Amino acid sequence: MSHLLKSVGKLQVRQAADHLILTHGVTTTREVYDYLAALEYDVEWKDVFYWMDRLAYEDDWEYICNGNRRIYRYSQEEDSLLSWMPYLNFN
């Protein structure tokens, strides 16, 4: 494992969240954290929580809190806009 970990900012959290939401329909702060950590980012919970909160506010994402973490999804209006998009696979 490299000792030079990549830093995490808004762009990295957005890309991870977009990938997970497009793949699964929803994502959680934990999934975004785990996804970035698996890609060897220097990720901290506070950063993921902060950026997911900002992205949800800025982009009008819907979320609920299950008591442990938030579950995010695109708003209902975006669902209809995304229905025409082809399936994206980043694997």
FENKANOR-V924171 format. One record per residue. N is the residue number from 1. SS is DSSP state (H for helix, E for strand, L for the rest). PHI is phi in whole degrees, -180 to 180 (* if undefined). PSI is psi in radians with two decimals (999 if undefined). Layout:
# FENKANOR-V924171
N;SS;PHI;PSI, N;SS;PHI;PSI
This chain:
# FENKANOR-V924171
1;L;*;2.36, 2;L;-71;2.51, 3;L;-87;-0.10, 4;L;-101;1.49, 5;L;-81;2.59, 6;E;-80;2.50, 7;E;-82;2.73, 8;L;-112;2.32, 9;L;-139;-2.91, 10;H;-58;-0.77, 11;H;-60;-0.80, 12;H;-67;-0.70, 13;H;-67;-0.73, 14;H;-61;-0.82, 15;H;-63;-0.73, 16;H;-65;-0.81, 17;H;-63;-0.79, 18;H;-59;-0.80, 19;H;-59;-0.82, 20;H;-68;-0.70, 21;H;-68;-0.75, 22;H;-67;-0.53, 23;H;-80;-0.73, 24;H;-115;-0.16, 25;L;91;-0.48, 26;L;-145;2.93, 27;E;-151;2.88, 28;E;-121;2.88, 29;H;-60;-0.63, 30;H;-65;-0.75, 31;H;-64;-0.71, 32;H;-64;-0.78, 33;H;-59;-0.88, 34;H;-63;-0.70, 35;H;-62;-0.82, 36;H;-68;-0.67, 37;H;-64;-0.67, 38;H;-65;-0.46, 39;L;-89;0.20, 40;L;65;0.68, 41;E;-88;2.61, 42;E;-83;1.46, 43;L;-106;2.46, 44;L;-126;2.59, 45;H;-55;-0.78, 46;H;-61;-0.61, 47;H;-70;-0.78, 48;H;-63;-0.82, 49;H;-61;-0.80, 50;H;-61;-0.88, 51;H;-70;-0.63, 52;H;-65;-0.68, 53;H;-63;-0.78, 54;H;-65;-0.79, 55;H;-63;-0.71, 56;H;-62;-0.71, 57;H;-70;-0.86, 58;H;-66;-0.67, 59;H;-105;0.13, 60;L;58;0.75, 61;L;-76;2.62, 62;E;-92;2.58, 63;E;-153;2.71, 64;E;-130;2.75, 65;E;-109;2.19, 66;L;-91;0.21, 67;L;102;-0.48, 68;L;-113;-0.71, 69;L;-153;2.92, 70;E;-90;2.53, 71;E;-112;2.10, 72;E;-108;2.63, 73;E;-154;2.81, 74;L;-68;2.70, 75;L;-66;2.85, 76;H;-58;-0.69, 77;H;-62;-0.69, 78;H;-67;-0.55, 79;H;-56;-0.76, 80;H;-69;-0.58, 81;H;-71;-0.58, 82;H;-83;-0.19, 83;L;-63;-0.44, 84;L;-86;-0.22, 85;L;-70;2.47, 86;L;-69;2.76, 87;L;-68;2.26, 88;L;-105;2.35, 89;L;-126;2.02, 90;L;-96;0.11, 91;L;-82;999
